Amino acid sequence: MARDFFEVVVVGGGPSGSTCARLCAEEGLSTCLIEEHAVAGYPVQCAGLLSTAAFQECEVSRKPVLHEVSGARIVTGLGSELSFDAGKTRAVVVDRAALDQEMLAAAAKAGAEIRLKTGFFGISGSHILTRGLSGKEQIRFSVLVAADGPRSGVARALAMERPRVYLAGIQADIPREMDGRLVELYPDASPEFFGWIIPSGKGRARIGLCGTHDIPGRFERFLRSAGAESCIHLVSGTLPLGVMPKTYGHRTLFVGDAAGFPKPTSGGGVYTGVRSARHAARAAAEACRRKDSSDRVLKEYEKSWKADIGSELETGFRLFKLRQSITPEEMDRLVHSLRDPGVIRDILQYADMDRPGAIIRRVLGNPALYPALGILFKKMVASYFK
Ligand SMILES: Cc1cc2nc3c(=O)[nH]c(=O)nc-3n(C[C@H](O)[C@H](O)[C@H](O)COP(=O)(O)OP(=O)(O)OC[C@H]3O[C@@H](n4cnc5c(N)ncnc54)[C@H](O)[C@@H]3O)c2cc1C
């Protein structure tokens, strides 16, 4: 008969759930992770671009790394281009399935019990209901961690208020020879967000976009404009932006995509998801130590992730909202002005993919950008009063 009580139960075996389960098990807490699929990491719903810092946060071997990039090229629909190259690795392109599997294996090695092909389908007080290989079961917990991705069944079952915005994303692996050092960004391929072409090594690239409208149509046009003739692997997914208003409650901590942690400026969610999982593991350990999983104890989780990444995510969400009102002409003018050598120097020196606040503040102070920024500034002020 399967064990039916654990101090910590984690729902979801993505990077956030595996990290949280590993850290809880390392703290000596009895920990169980359930994952609805037979294997972690499938289906892939990610471009696999991680800053070097984000990759380190995952604490895995180099095996999932397919390629390394050192800069970016931004191309507008009206023809302006901006390229910068740090000359050293700034980000890696990973095989997400391999990354997730290694992270889950690390949780198991630390002592967490992993139940694959086991799906959460309900909650009642201090136990969850699961459906799996051995049929329907209940697992009791002291602390539950919802790491079950953008659609979070746990958040829905507990009627939690959800993240503010959901974007749809689609991406294909295609054969393509390109400058392997640079990630290419196409703001006008999807005007609420952007499109990307990421070199993934060995004559291959990942081409995709995220947005709110006409995603299949835009994707088809983007593929055509890039001259892509055949797709090797197709990925689609949902990107939740704007962290849910309350990330704890009902003895539960919400981490990663389940809570809306992806960065609103880039959609990258591995770094912030893993960071949120670290804070959640600490809060879960404290709740178990005190034998108290009430909001009074769990609220420390929200305090600590906010102190770490809260202001970056809030600034990012404001920029995301501003992005919604930028026309292709304004985007073109902005990218053109960013070509100033001083701005490029600042980007190379201060840009941090995971914490873009510092470079944004720095660049905003550069007089070369005043003409382009004037319009955006007025829009930003207007958006505050909406
Ligand atoms: C098109 C696209 C491209 C992206 N590109 C990048 C990128 O380049 N870099 C980056 O950092 N981020 C990217 N992201 C975001 C990134 O994929 C997510 O932020 C990241 O996967 C979040 O990890 P997570 O562990 O919180 O959730 P997930 O990775 O979604 O893991 C959730 C897990 O929970 C499981 N689960 C769900 N429901 C249940 C249930 N009821 N019972 C049991 N298990 C359940 C799922 O099977 C899954 O394994 C992209 C997203 C999209 C859509």
The ligand as an SDF file (V2000), in Angstrom:
LIG
                    3D

 53 58  0  0  0  0  0  0  0  0999 V2000
    6.4130   29.0170  -26.4710 C   0  0  0  0  0  0  0  0  0  0  0  0
    7.1270   29.1810  -25.1570 C   0  0  0  0  0  0  0  0  0  0  0  0
    8.4910   29.4500  -25.1250 C   0  0  0  0  0  0  0  0  0  0  0  0
    9.1480   29.6230  -23.9100 C   0  0  0  0  0  0  0  0  0  0  0  0
   10.4930   29.8650  -23.9170 N   0  0  0  0  0  0  0  0  0  0  0  0
   11.1620   30.0090  -22.7540 C   0  0  0  0  0  0  0  0  0  0  0  0
   12.5750   30.2330  -22.7510 C   0  0  0  0  0  0  0  0  0  0  0  0
   13.2210   30.2800  -23.7930 O   0  0  0  0  0  0  0  0  0  0  0  0
   13.1930   30.3770  -21.5530 N   0  0  0  0  0  0  0  0  0  0  0  0
   12.5090   30.3050  -20.3580 C   0  0  0  0  0  0  0  0  0  0  0  0
   13.1250   30.4700  -19.2880 O   0  0  0  0  0  0  0  0  0  0  0  0
   11.1850   30.0890  -20.3460 N   0  0  0  0  0  0  0  0  0  0  0  0
   10.4830   29.9290  -21.5130 C   0  0  0  0  0  0  0  0  0  0  0  0
    9.1460   29.6780  -21.4870 N   0  0  0  0  0  0  0  0  0  0  0  0
    8.4700   29.5710  -20.1830 C   0  0  0  0  0  0  0  0  0  0  0  0
    8.8320   28.2690  -19.4900 C   0  0  0  0  0  0  0  0  0  0  0  0
    8.5950   27.1820  -20.3520 O   0  0  0  0  0  0  0  0  0  0  0  0
    8.0240   28.1080  -18.1950 C   0  0  0  0  0  0  0  0  0  0  0  0
    8.0510   29.3200  -17.4800 O   0  0  0  0  0  0  0  0  0  0  0  0
    8.5980   26.9950  -17.3160 C   0  0  0  0  0  0  0  0  0  0  0  0
    8.4270   25.7460  -17.9260 O   0  0  0  0  0  0  0  0  0  0  0  0
    7.9110   27.0130  -15.9550 C   0  0  0  0  0  0  0  0  0  0  0  0
    8.2860   25.8870  -15.2100 O   0  0  0  0  0  0  0  0  0  0  0  0
    7.2730   25.2730  -14.1320 P   0  0  0  0  0  0  0  0  0  0  0  0
    8.0020   24.1500  -13.4970 O   0  0  0  0  0  0  0  0  0  0  0  0
    6.7350   26.3530  -13.2790 O   0  0  0  0  0  0  0  0  0  0  0  0
    6.0320   24.7410  -14.9930 O   0  0  0  0  0  0  0  0  0  0  0  0
    6.0000   23.6360  -16.1280 P   0  0  0  0  0  0  0  0  0  0  0  0
    7.3090   23.5160  -16.7940 O   0  0  0  0  0  0  0  0  0  0  0  0
    4.8040   23.9560  -16.9470 O   0  0  0  0  0  0  0  0  0  0  0  0
    5.7560   22.2820  -15.3410 O   0  0  0  0  0  0  0  0  0  0  0  0
    4.4930   21.9660  -14.7990 C   0  0  0  0  0  0  0  0  0  0  0  0
    4.4300   20.4560  -14.6250 C   0  0  0  0  0  0  0  0  0  0  0  0
    3.2170   20.1260  -13.9460 O   0  0  0  0  0  0  0  0  0  0  0  0
    2.6560   18.9690  -14.5410 C   0  0  0  0  0  0  0  0  0  0  0  0
    1.2070   18.9800  -14.2580 N   0  0  0  0  0  0  0  0  0  0  0  0
    0.2770   19.8350  -14.7370 C   0  0  0  0  0  0  0  0  0  0  0  0
   -0.9390   19.5360  -14.2600 N   0  0  0  0  0  0  0  0  0  0  0  0
   -0.7530   18.4570  -13.4380 C   0  0  0  0  0  0  0  0  0  0  0  0
   -1.6410   17.6660  -12.6490 C   0  0  0  0  0  0  0  0  0  0  0  0
   -2.9630   17.9270  -12.6020 N   0  0  0  0  0  0  0  0  0  0  0  0
   -1.1470   16.6310  -11.9410 N   0  0  0  0  0  0  0  0  0  0  0  0
    0.1870   16.3400  -11.9660 C   0  0  0  0  0  0  0  0  0  0  0  0
    1.0790   17.0620  -12.7180 N   0  0  0  0  0  0  0  0  0  0  0  0
    0.6060   18.1020  -13.4200 C   0  0  0  0  0  0  0  0  0  0  0  0
    2.9800   19.1380  -16.0180 C   0  0  0  0  0  0  0  0  0  0  0  0
    2.8980   17.8920  -16.6950 O   0  0  0  0  0  0  0  0  0  0  0  0
    4.3900   19.7060  -15.9750 C   0  0  0  0  0  0  0  0  0  0  0  0
    5.3590   18.6900  -15.9470 O   0  0  0  0  0  0  0  0  0  0  0  0
    8.4350   29.5120  -22.6910 C   0  0  0  0  0  0  0  0  0  0  0  0
    7.0640   29.2550  -22.7100 C   0  0  0  0  0  0  0  0  0  0  0  0
    6.4050   29.0890  -23.9280 C   0  0  0  0  0  0  0  0  0  0  0  0
    4.9270   28.7970  -23.9240 C   0  0  0  0  0  0  0  0  0  0  0  0
  1  2  1  0
  2  3  1  0
  2 52  2  0
  3  4  2  0
  4  5  1  0
  4 50  1  0
  5  6  2  0
  6  7  1  0
  6 13  1  0
  7  8  2  0
  7  9  1  0
  9 10  1  0
 10 11  2  0
 10 12  1  0
 12 13  2  0
 13 14  1  0
 14 15  1  0
 14 50  1  0
 15 16  1  0
 16 17  1  0
 16 18  1  0
 18 19  1  0
 18 20  1  0
 20 21  1  0
 20 22  1  0
 22 23  1  0
 23 24  1  0
 24 25  2  0
 24 26  1  0
 24 27  1  0
 27 28  1  0
 28 29  2  0
 28 30  1  0
 28 31  1  0
 31 32  1  0
 32 33  1  0
 33 34  1  0
 33 48  1  0
 34 35  1  0
 35 36  1  0
 35 46  1  0
 36 37  1  0
 36 45  1  0
 37 38  2  0
 38 39  1  0
 39 40  1  0
 39 45  2  0
 40 41  1  0
 40 42  2  0
 42 43  1  0
 43 44  2  0
 44 45  1  0
 46 47  1  0
 46 48  1  0
 48 49  1  0
 50 51  2  0
 51 52  1  0
 52 53  1  0
M  END
$$$$
